[in-house]
Amino acid sequence: MHDEQPSDRRAWVVLGGVHLLNRTAPRQPDEPIVLVRVPPQEVCQPATTVVVRWNALGPCPAEALHPGGTRLGAASIDGGELFPDAIAGPALRGLVGAEAAPGLVPLCYLAEHPGGGYQAYAQIRFHPEDACFVRTTREPVGHGPVEELRWLGPVLTAHAESGTALNNHLRYFRKHFSGTELEFKYTLDPAPDIWAASMELLKALRDGELDGCRPEYREEFQIHHTENHLFDVTGPEPEIGYASFIPTVTAGHVLKRKWFTEDTFARREELTPGLDITPDRFGEHLSEDLHLEVRAMPPFQRVRYDIQCESMRTGHIYGIFLDRCALLAAPEVVLSQCELEYLRSRSILDHAPDGALSEMERIDGWLREYLSARGWATEHTFYSKRSFLRDAVALRRDLAPS
């Protein structure tokens, strides 16, 4: 269930020239600002991220103003007609004029605060179907009637102060816990068809069954289908863990290193891409070039479906992975898992790393109930691929690579 929104709370999508975001031209005293009144779009309170889908808005009152508050005109515009092809539609062009219309974009999402003033969310992604906004104001700004535009200066200043982050090609991502993998694991037994299970879980997130979370904006699902050649790193002691070679389409292999003596929630991780090494030299590279003591494990095929889950409350993004590993030499030897992993964060406002952990624990509580209700898993296992392969070889010596 998603949070109920007060029926009398007001919100707007604010439109203006794109140069106000990318600062390719100075702000002009007579350029139009358009207030498009929309139903509140936050899925939780407080919110860090807001996604607006144009076709879902219905008829919206729109008012064009000069920065001084002079009214240029007003119209009712259906949300789906605002930006066909991400270009101002005919009704908007009629409001702002032919000169301003080509550069017109959503500047921000503006939410009325119950105590007065407005919270602002900067636009970071804009498409014909929708737009994504990230909150830039810690406290409400611009007290007074929205039409007086007292909030506009502080909102543009906040955007300019974080412009490098908001305007970069990633559209603002940061990663806490760099170099460390944080994940909860569940062994799925009995194992479901992970494709059907993934689609069902993704639909649950779209439908708002996980309070305050939705699939990550425009990055909701990924498919991974690879072969893995894993080596158990047995020494020297500071290097204990595993090394896995994963083929890529364009440039040899990626070497994934993980350091740990036991399967745990947090593990040091490092990726080295672009290695031009053939499979027959994997062990040689590890032992002779990296000076590691290693034992080859049976190669396996990995099929993994990644559901990207975004906390609209905090901006932290997590992966819920449904994962199936089968040995190439013995396809009947299978490990099926569900993993919850911290991925990255999308927030201009600083959030302490421990906030990412507490939100992850909240999501994990929901995921545990979700898996348990379907009879797939009830407890964390932290059971790694390394442990799975070790156990497989212990049971069947014929699977051990020569």
Phi and psi in degrees as a GROMACS rama.xvg file:
@    title "Ramachandran Plot"
@    xaxis  label "Phi"
@    yaxis  label "Psi"
@TYPE xy
-96.6941  161.726  HIS-2
-62.8256  143.01  ASP-3
-73.3265  141.558  GLU-4
-105.723  135.609  GLN-5
-60.0895  133.087  PRO-6
-69.2036  -23.0111  SER-7
-97.3818  1.99518  ASP-8
-79.9639  137.366  ARG-9
-106.574  152.283  ARG-10
-148.526  154.695  ALA-11
-140.304  149.826  TRP-12
-99.9852  124.359  VAL-13
-98.9639  127.808  VAL-14
-110.837  146.15  LEU-15
-169.25  -176.869  GLY-16
-66.6027  140.839  GLY-17
-61.9583  -24.113  VAL-18
-64.7303  -19.3545  HIS-19
-71.3503  -19.2039  LEU-20
-94.8551  -47.9858  LEU-21
-93.2765  -4.41638  ASN-22
55.3333  40.0101  ARG-23
-84.5619  -8.58776  THR-24
-152.396  152.096  ALA-25
-70.9442  154.554  PRO-26
-68.4264  136.37  ARG-27
-105.51  145.55  GLN-28
-68.4407  -19.3335  PRO-29
-112.357  10.4366  ASP-30
-77.7658  143.347  GLU-31
-78.1187  146.537  PRO-32
-119.489  133.772  ILE-33
-114.647  127.085  VAL-34
-100.111  117.422  LEU-35
-108.835  108.974  VAL-36
-72.4603  126.749  ARG-37
-130.918  157.356  VAL-38
-61.5776  147.206  PRO-39
-53.1388  132.142  PRO-40
-107.075  -8.15609  GLN-41
-66.8561  138.753  GLU-42
-92.2651  -5.71906  VAL-43
-157.537  164.814  CYS-44
-130.607  127.379  GLN-45
-74.5978  162.316  PRO-46
-120.555  147.393  ALA-47
-104.322  -34.9397  THR-48
-122.981  138.506  THR-49
-131.45  133.341  VAL-50
-115.376  129.21  VAL-51
-112.891  122.955  VAL-52
-105.115  116.707  ARG-53
-58.1304  -45.0429  TRP-54
-67.2112  -17.6056  ASN-55
-87.8598  -4.39201  ALA-56
-80.7175  -32.1408  LEU-57
75.0245  -166.252  GLY-58
-63.9672  132.867  PRO-59
-128.06  128.887  CYS-60
-68.2448  129.697  PRO-61
-124.21  137.626  ALA-62
-134.621  125.366  GLU-63
-97.8432  132.815  ALA-64
-134.05  151.624  LEU-65
-80.9961  155.593  HIS-66
-52.9591  -27.2657  PRO-67
-76.295  -6.46489  GLY-68
102.148  -2.4082  GLY-69
-66.0533  129.616  THR-70
-82.365  128.027  ARG-71
-92.8853  -32.0746  LEU-72
168.876  170.437  GLY-73
-145.768  155.056  ALA-74
-161.996  161.345  ALA-75
-103.096  122.573  SER-76
-126.407  129.628  ILE-77
-66.3486  138.929  ASP-78
-54.1466  -38.0812  GLY-79
-69.6345  -13.1845  GLY-80
-100.408  0.865659  GLU-81
-67.2387  -51.6866  LEU-82
-135.643  62.7042  PHE-83
-60.6825  132.542  PRO-84
60.4788  23.4814  ASP-85
61.8307  25.4753  ALA-86
-123.949  139.501  ILE-87
-52.2256  127.294  ALA-88
-75.2274  175.989  GLY-89
-56.1031  -41.5636  PRO-90
-65.3964  -40.4802  ALA-91
-66.2549  -40.2842  LEU-92
-60.7386  -36.9283  ARG-93
-65.7988  -30.6825  GLY-94
-76.5095  -42.6485  LEU-95
-101.703  -15.4546  VAL-96
94.9882  159.326  GLY-97
-66.2117  -28.8818  ALA-98
-73.9142  -41.5286  GLU-99
-83.5705  -26.0255  ALA-100
-58.7125  -42.4999  ALA-101
-60.4334  -30.3355  PRO-102
-96.642  8.14292  GLY-103
-75.8135  128.117  LEU-104
-141.724  164.054  VAL-105
-66.5531  126.623  PRO-106
-88.3542  -46.1851  LEU-107
-160.964  165.233  CYS-108
-104.062  131.886  TYR-109
-119.978  124.552  LEU-110
-118.421  126.736  ALA-111
-66.7033  134.195  GLU-112
-95.5343  137.471  HIS-113
-57.1559  -31.3391  PRO-114
-88.2638  4.58816  GLY-115
108.859  151.431  GLY-116
81.1491  -169.84  GLY-117
-142.376  141.729  TYR-118
-94.8406  137.308  GLN-119
-117.252  142.38  ALA-120
-123.681  119.246  TYR-121
-74.8533  142.742  ALA-122
-76.8214  126.591  GLN-123
-116.731  -22.2499  ILE-124
-140.213  138.644  ARG-125
-142.946  124.995  PHE-126
-137.351  166.622  HIS-127
-59.4388  -27.5586  PRO-128
-91.5096  -28.4848  GLU-129
-166.384  178.641  ASP-130
-150.257  152.518  ALA-131
-118.49  138.733  CYS-132
-131.151  142.87  PHE-133
-122.971  134.2  VAL-134
-66.8571  134.223  ARG-135
-117.388  -8.19188  THR-136
-106.151  127.128  THR-137
-76.1169  -40.9369  ARG-138
-121.364  155.586  GLU-139
-58.7996  146.051  PRO-140
-125.183  160.244  VAL-141
67.1265  52.0808  GLY-142
-58.7309  143.055  HIS-143
122.546  176.9  GLY-144
-56.7468  138.6  PRO-145
-61.1018  -30.8727  VAL-146
-68.1413  -17.4786  GLU-147
-79.895  -8.34373  GLU-148
58.6395  28.8771  LEU-149
-66.8603  -21.5777  ARG-150
-79.6548  -17.9354  TRP-151
-63.6254  -46.9124  LEU-152
-58.9448  -52.7483  GLY-153
-59.6873  -35.0923  PRO-154
-68.4686  -44.1355  VAL-155
-67.4455  -34.9127  LEU-156
-65.3121  -43.624  THR-157
-61.6097  -38.5224  ALA-158
-65.8729  -43.9209  HIS-159
-63.4614  -38.4016  ALA-160
-65.7859  -25.813  GLU-161
-114.36  21.4336  SER-162
-59.2615  -37.7654  GLY-163
-58.8933  -39.6834  THR-164
-77.1078  -46.3674  ALA-165
-69.0766  -29.5022  LEU-166
-100.5  -0.398577  ASN-167
-74.5282  166.787  ASN-168
-66.6467  -23.2823  HIS-169
-79.6859  -13.1862  LEU-170
54.7052  49.018  ARG-171
67.9171  92.2978  TYR-172
-129.12  139.635  PHE-173
-128.853  160.299  ARG-174
-128.399  117.323  LYS-175
-79.329  162.711  HIS-176
58.0518  42.3389  PHE-177
-55.9853  134.305  SER-178
83.14  2.94067  GLY-179
-126.285  131.126  THR-180
-92.5836  127.73  GLU-181
-116.751  118.599  LEU-182
-154.911  146.408  GLU-183
-99.8191  141.649  PHE-184
-123.869  144.638  LYS-185
-129.733  132.027  TYR-186
-85.2375  126.21  THR-187
-89.1252  113.057  LEU-188
-150.994  110.076  ASP-189
-72.0704  147.351  PRO-190
-78.9966  128.396  ALA-191
-81.9001  170.436  PRO-192
-65.9534  111.749  ASP-193
-70.4127  -21.7026  ILE-194
-67.7947  -51.4512  TRP-195
-62.4363  -39.9981  ALA-196
-64.4694  -37.856  ALA-197
-65.6525  -44.1741  SER-198
-64.8286  -37.7267  MET-199
-65.7096  -43.0366  GLU-200
-68.5952  -39.5134  LEU-201
-62.4756  -41.1641  LEU-202
-63.0144  -38.7811  LYS-203
-61.0149  -39.4383  ALA-204
-68.5419  -41.8251  LEU-205
-60.7412  -36.2871  ARG-206
-81.2742  -0.0984536  ASP-207
79.4877  23.0864  GLY-208
-70.3152  -24.3024  GLU-209
-97.8331  105.975  LEU-210
-53.6062  128.309  ASP-211
79.1078  4.70889  GLY-212
-126.77  151.235  CYS-213
-143.617  165.055  ARG-214
-57.8049  144.081  PRO-215
-57.0888  136.554  GLU-216
-56.3247  118.003  TYR-217
59.8969  13.6839  ARG-218
-141.079  44.3034  GLU-219
-81.2833  -18.8517  GLU-220
-151.165  137.572  PHE-221
-135.39  152.59  GLN-222
-120.054  130.768  ILE-223
-124.35  129.774  HIS-224
-140.801  101.674  HIS-225
-140.41  164.199  THR-226
-98.4928  144.851  GLU-227
-125.358  136.34  ASN-228
-116.524  104.974  HIS-229
-107.18  139.583  LEU-230
-121.573  131.387  PHE-231
-78.0177  116.659  ASP-232
-89.6152  111.702  VAL-233
-100.742  -8.97234  THR-234
-179.735  172.474  GLY-235
-63.3682  168.795  PRO-236
-53.1534  -43.0365  GLU-237
-65.1985  -13.9196  PRO-238
-101.424  2.04667  GLU-239
-58.8504  134.8  ILE-240
158.74  -131.958  GLY-241
-147.853  161.482  TYR-242
-129.069  128.832  ALA-243
-128.655  130.994  SER-244
-99.7135  125.539  PHE-245
-122.592  121.352  ILE-246
-69.99  147.842  PRO-247
-117.478  164.558  THR-248
-73.0862  -33.7621  VAL-249
-108.469  -27.4773  THR-250
-148.573  75.1752  ALA-251
62.8129  -125.496  GLY-252
-128.802  153.958  HIS-253
-98.3389  134.288  VAL-254
-101.242  117.99  LEU-255
-102.225  123.152  LYS-256
-111.385  136.031  ARG-257
-130.663  138.97  LYS-258
-113.158  120.471  TRP-259
-174.479  152.284  PHE-260
-99.2363  -28.0508  THR-261
-131.578  156.858  GLU-262
-72.0582  120.103  ASP-263
-139.893  176.516  THR-264
-68.5581  -41.8197  PHE-265
-116.238  129.36  ALA-266
-141.766  140.936  ARG-267
-66.6336  138.925  ARG-268
-140.749  145.668  GLU-269
-149.22  137.93  GLU-270
-115.69  134.163  LEU-271
-120.904  104.354  THR-272
-86.1763  167.91  PRO-273
71.5072  28.9521  GLY-274
-82.382  123.374  LEU-275
-93.6425  75.3435  ASP-276
-130.022  133.361  ILE-277
-84.4218  153.698  THR-278
-52.9886  -33.0521  PRO-279
-68.8398  -12.6582  ASP-280
-108.478  5.76793  ARG-281
-58.4388  -53.8474  PHE-282
-62.3164  -38.6188  GLY-283
-63.2129  -41.6194  GLU-284
-61.1187  -43.2574  HIS-285
-68.7768  -43.2234  LEU-286
-81.3088  -43.4121  SER-287
-89.2254  -39.2994  GLU-288
-84.9387  -40.7009  ASP-289
-100.959  -4.68678  LEU-290
59.8618  43.0595  HIS-291
-105.409  151.714  LEU-292
-95.9951  117.794  GLU-293
-133.008  158.137  VAL-294
-131.559  125.589  ARG-295
-69.3876  140.192  ALA-296
-109.669  161.677  MET-297
-62.847  131.72  PRO-298
-61.4875  148.767  PRO-299
-140.907  156.842  PHE-300
-95.6325  133.417  GLN-301
-118.927  125.861  ARG-302
-116.052  121.675  VAL-303
-135.685  134.247  ARG-304
-113.264  122.536  TYR-305
-104.505  120.334  ASP-306
-102.495  119.133  ILE-307
-92.5723  118.555  GLN-308
-111.018  120.778  CYS-309
-107.214  126.457  GLU-310
-79.4861  110.569  SER-311
-70.6219  -15.9887  MET-312
-76.6055  -42.156  ARG-313
-117.412  -18.5017  THR-314
87.7006  -3.55195  GLY-315
-77.693  144.588  HIS-316
-122.166  133.382  ILE-317
-126.619  150.975  TYR-318
-102.732  131.523  GLY-319
-108.483  109.848  ILE-320
-106.26  133.23  PHE-321
-107.807  123.459  LEU-322
-131.975  132.016  ASP-323
-130.398  122.146  ARG-324
-117.382  129.64  CYS-325
-132.113  135.438  ALA-326
-66.253  137.361  LEU-327
-64.1792  -37.6629  LEU-328
-83.1339  -13.1735  ALA-329
-149.695  79.1412  ALA-330
-59.637  -16.6811  PRO-331
-77.4193  -12.9482  GLU-332
-88.9373  105.863  VAL-333
-130.461  141.509  VAL-334
-120.312  123.93  LEU-335
-115.699  130.807  SER-336
-139.087  159.732  GLN-337
-120.383  131.143  CYS-338
-125.575  141.724  GLU-339
-116.123  120.474  LEU-340
-131.6  138.429  GLU-341
-71.6538  132.974  TYR-342
-110.009  -56.9327  LEU-343
-170.319  179.05  ARG-344
-135.24  146.463  SER-345
-126.039  91.9208  ARG-346
-159.241  129.29  SER-347
-76.6674  -34.6647  ILE-348
-79.1641  129.46  LEU-349
-61.2525  131.876  ASP-350
-122.292  128.142  HIS-351
-59.8359  144.327  ALA-352
-54.8513  -30.824  PRO-353
-67.1053  -20.0826  ASP-354
-65.7544  -33.8912  GLY-355
-65.5718  -34.7791  ALA-356
-72.691  -43.5091  LEU-357
-66.3018  -37.4817  SER-358
-67.9332  -36.7764  GLU-359
-63.3754  -39.8367  MET-360
-65.3097  -38.1656  GLU-361
-63.3684  -44.8459  ARG-362
-65.2024  -38.8775  ILE-363
-62.9364  -37.075  ASP-364
-61.1259  -41.7928  GLY-365
-65.6806  -43.6846  TRP-366
-64.1563  -39.226  LEU-367
-60.2826  -44.4438  ARG-368
-65.4029  -38.0273  GLU-369
-62.4614  -47.5436  TYR-370
-68.31  -39.6483  LEU-371
-64.701  -39.3255  SER-372
-63.0398  -23.7988  ALA-373
-99.1353  2.23941  ARG-374
74.4562  21.1186  GLY-375
-93.9355  -37.4991  TRP-376
-166.487  152.914  ALA-377
-130.416  -17.5346  THR-378
-135.154  152.385  GLU-379
-63.3637  149.4  HIS-380
-122.996  -31.333  THR-381
52.12  34.375  PHE-382
-88.4817  112.811  TYR-383
-86.5203  165.431  SER-384
-60.4997  -37.4242  LYS-385
-58.4115  -46.3623  ARG-386
-66.1209  -39.4017  SER-387
-59.56  -46.4622  PHE-388
-68.6147  -39.6518  LEU-389
-57.8027  -45.6447  ARG-390
-66.2465  -38.1993  ASP-391
-63.0355  -42.9312  ALA-392
-68.3328  -37.2724  VAL-393
-62.4734  -34.508  ALA-394
-81.829  -32.2132  LEU-395
-134.449  96.1314  ARG-396
-62.2978  -23.2912  ARG-397
-67.4336  -15.4891  ASP-398
-85.0933  -11.9412  LEU-399
-69.6968  128.274  ALA-400
-61.3697  146.906  PRO-401
